[in-house]
Amino acid sequence: MKRFLLVLVALAAAASADQLVNLKIDGMMCPACVKNVKGSLNEVKGVKETSVYLKEGKAEVKAAEGTKPESMCDAVKKAGYGCSVAK
């Protein structure tokens, strides 16, 4: 039981070290665009999870603390879409 609690504490500490970044994505027109943006974001070192929303033109990215939002936007721009960090 004690070991289980230590594992839970370690997982909670690791999860709290993550950051949530909101990005505004321009130029997405279809589900294939969503797939392209999601794939581009997932290739950025430190990115753990992405959710991309076509109608809202946004992406929510869960990443390791210290992962630069600018590097996420660079990846999206390289894929051919507009990107800015939402405030």
C-alpha positions in Angstrom: 0.0 0.0 0.0 2.8 2.4 0.9 4.5 1.8 -2.5 1.2 2.4 -4.3 0.9 5.8 -2.5 4.4 6.7 -3.5 3.7 5.9 -7.1 0.6 8.1 -7.0 2.5 11.0 -5.5 5.2 10.7 -8.1 2.6 10.6 -10.9 0.8 13.7 -9.5 4.1 15.5 -9.3 4.9 14.6 -12.9 1.5 15.7 -14.1 1.8 19.1 -12.3 5.0 19.7 -14.3 3.0 19.9 -17.5 1.7 23.1 -19.0 -1.4 23.7 -21.1 -0.9 25.9 -24.2 -3.7 27.3 -26.3 -3.0 28.1 -29.9 -5.0 30.0 -32.5 -4.8 28.1 -35.8 -5.6 29.8 -39.1 -6.3 28.1 -42.5 -7.8 24.8 -41.4 -10.7 23.9 -43.8 -11.3 20.2 -43.3 -10.7 17.2 -41.1 -7.5 16.5 -43.0 -6.2 19.9 -41.9 -6.9 18.9 -38.3 -4.9 15.7 -38.8 -2.0 17.6 -40.3 -1.9 20.2 -37.5 -2.2 17.5 -34.8 0.6 15.5 -36.4 2.8 18.6 -36.6 2.3 19.4 -33.0 2.8 15.9 -31.8 6.3 15.9 -33.4 7.5 18.8 -31.2 9.7 17.6 -28.5 7.9 17.9 -25.1 4.4 17.7 -26.5 2.4 15.0 -24.7 -1.2 15.5 -25.9 -3.0 17.6 -28.5 -6.6 18.5 -29.2 -7.3 20.4 -32.4 -10.7 22.0 -33.0 -11.7 22.8 -36.6 -14.7 25.0 -36.0 -13.0 27.0 -33.3 -9.7 27.3 -35.2 -7.7 26.3 -32.1 -5.5 23.7 -30.5 -5.0 22.8 -26.9 -1.6 21.3 -26.2 -0.4 19.6 -23.1 3.4 19.7 -23.0 6.2 19.3 -20.5 7.1 22.4 -18.5 9.6 24.5 -20.5 8.4 23.5 -23.9 8.2 26.7 -25.9 4.9 27.6 -27.4 6.8 29.3 -30.2 8.3 26.0 -31.2 4.7 24.6 -31.4 3.7 27.5 -33.7 6.8 27.0 -35.8 5.8 23.4 -36.5 2.2 24.4 -37.4 3.5 27.2 -39.7 5.9 24.7 -41.3 2.9 22.5 -42.1 1.3 25.5 -43.9 -1.1 27.0 -41.4 -1.2 30.2 -39.4 -0.5 30.0 -35.7 -0.3 32.3 -32.7 -0.3 31.7 -29.0 -3.8 32.5 -27.6 -3.9 34.8 -24.6 
